[in-house]
Amino acid sequence: MFQSEALGEGHLVDQFESGAETLDDWLKLSARTSDAKRQSRTYVWHQGDGVVVAYFALAPHVIERAVLPRSQKAGNLDQIPALLLARLALDLSLQGSGLGSELLIDALSRAVSASNDVGGRFVVVDAIDQGAAEFYEHHGFRSCDSGDVRRLIRKVSDIAVSLG
């Protein structure tokens, strides 16, 4: 149904509208620059026409052991390599269809693959709002002890098992 690939020059982003202006603006104004600077990698969905209807961005990250839940602290370094799910957004035309979960699975599959290549013990996400936090919690993410209820983590090994 949708093609999933790294953001390229031929992808059309101007019509993308998720209902979250910060996510829309980042795709339109910053994603290509961030990719070019190797700060993140953005992946898009389209239906073969290049018109972006969903996207996510992954970035290398480090998480401090101090913010991990107590059950995760033992045996870890003070700074633990991780992958940041920096952005995840679905166009308004697709919201409510269950495709948000499919987009997350795509993102997590790529995160597991990246972790297999370069390491990374956790996937970290900073949910944009409470609704997003609940979405990630539904998919196995848990709050950190950072005091920020919107910072959530999930072990890459657990993700790999759940993906099969």
C-alpha positions in Angstrom: 0.0 0.0 0.0 2.7 2.5 1.1 6.3 2.7 0.1 8.6 3.4 3.0 12.0 4.9 2.2 14.6 7.5 3.2 13.5 11.1 2.5 14.9 12.2 -0.9 14.8 15.2 -3.2 11.9 13.7 -5.1 9.6 13.5 -2.1 6.8 16.1 -1.9 6.4 17.4 1.6 4.6 20.7 1.2 1.1 19.3 1.5 1.8 17.2 4.6 -0.5 18.1 7.5 -0.6 16.1 10.7 -2.5 18.6 12.9 0.7 19.3 14.9 2.3 22.4 13.4 5.7 21.6 15.0 5.9 18.2 13.3 4.7 19.6 10.0 7.1 22.5 10.0 10.0 20.2 10.9 9.4 18.0 7.9 9.0 20.9 5.6 11.8 23.1 6.9 14.4 21.0 8.7 14.3 17.3 7.8 16.5 17.5 4.7 19.0 19.7 6.5 19.1 17.4 9.5 19.6 14.4 7.2 22.4 16.2 5.3 24.2 17.0 8.5 23.8 13.4 9.7 21.9 14.5 12.8 19.0 12.3 12.0 17.6 10.1 9.2 14.0 10.8 8.0 11.9 8.1 6.5 8.7 8.8 4.6 5.6 6.9 3.4 4.0 7.6 0.0 1.8 5.8 -2.5 4.3 5.7 -5.3 3.7 9.3 -6.3 6.2 10.9 -3.9 3.6 12.7 -1.9 4.5 12.2 1.8 1.6 10.9 3.9 3.6 9.9 7.0 7.1 10.1 8.3 9.4 9.4 11.2 13.0 10.4 12.1 15.6 8.4 13.9 18.7 9.8 15.5 21.6 8.6 17.6 21.2 9.3 21.3 22.7 8.8 24.7 20.6 8.2 27.8 21.9 8.8 31.3 21.6 5.8 33.6 20.2 8.0 36.3 17.0 8.5 34.4 16.3 4.9 33.8 13.7 3.1 35.8 15.2 1.3 38.9 14.8 -2.1 37.2 17.0 -1.0 34.3 19.8 0.8 36.1 21.9 -2.2 37.3 24.8 -3.2 35.1 24.5 -0.2 32.7 27.2 2.4 32.0 26.6 6.0 33.2 25.8 6.9 29.6 24.0 4.3 27.5 23.9 4.3 23.7 20.4 4.6 22.4 18.3 5.6 19.4 15.9 8.5 19.5 12.6 8.3 17.7 12.8 12.0 17.1 9.6 12.5 15.1 6.6 10.3 14.1 3.6 11.8 12.2 0.7 10.7 10.1 -1.2 13.0 7.7 -4.7 13.9 8.8 -6.1 12.0 5.9 -4.8 8.7 7.4 -5.4 9.4 11.1 -7.9 7.1 12.8 -7.1 4.2 10.4 -4.7 2.3 12.6 -1.8 3.2 10.5 -0.1 5.1 13.3 0.8 1.7 14.8 2.0 0.5 11.4 4.2 3.6 11.1 5.6 2.9 14.6 6.4 -0.7 13.7 8.2 0.6 10.6 10.2 3.0 12.7 11.0 0.4 15.4 12.1 -2.2 12.7 14.6 0.3 11.4 15.7 1.1 14.9 16.4 -2.6 15.7 18.3 -2.9 12.4 20.4 0.2 13.2 21.1 -1.2 16.7 22.2 -4.5 15.1 24.7 -2.5 13.0 26.0 0.1 15.5 24.6 -0.7 18.9 22.0 1.0 21.1 20.3 -0.5 24.1 17.1 1.6 24.2 14.8 3.5 21.9 13.9 6.8 23.4 10.9 9.0 22.6 9.8 12.4 23.8 6.1 12.3 23.3 4.7 15.6 21.9 1.6 15.5 24.2 -0.2 13.2 26.6 -2.1 11.5 23.8 1.1 10.6 22.1 2.6 9.4 25.4 -0.4 7.1 25.8 0.1 5.8 22.3 3.7 4.9 23.0 2.8 3.4 26.4 0.2 1.2 24.6 3.2 0.0 22.4 5.4 -1.0 25.4 7.2 2.2 26.1 7.7 3.2 29.8 8.4 6.5 31.5 11.9 7.3 32.7 12.8 8.5 36.1 13.7 11.9 34.6 10.7 13.7 36.0 9.4 14.2 32.5 6.4 12.0 32.0 6.6 12.4 28.3 10.1 10.9 28.0 9.6 7.2 27.4 12.0 4.3 26.7 11.8 0.7 25.5 14.7 -1.8 25.3 15.7 -2.7 21.8 15.9 -6.4 22.7 12.3 -6.3 23.8 11.3 -4.6 20.6 13.2 -7.2 18.5 11.3 -10.0 20.3 7.9 -8.3 19.8 8.6 -7.8 16.1 9.5 -11.5 15.7 
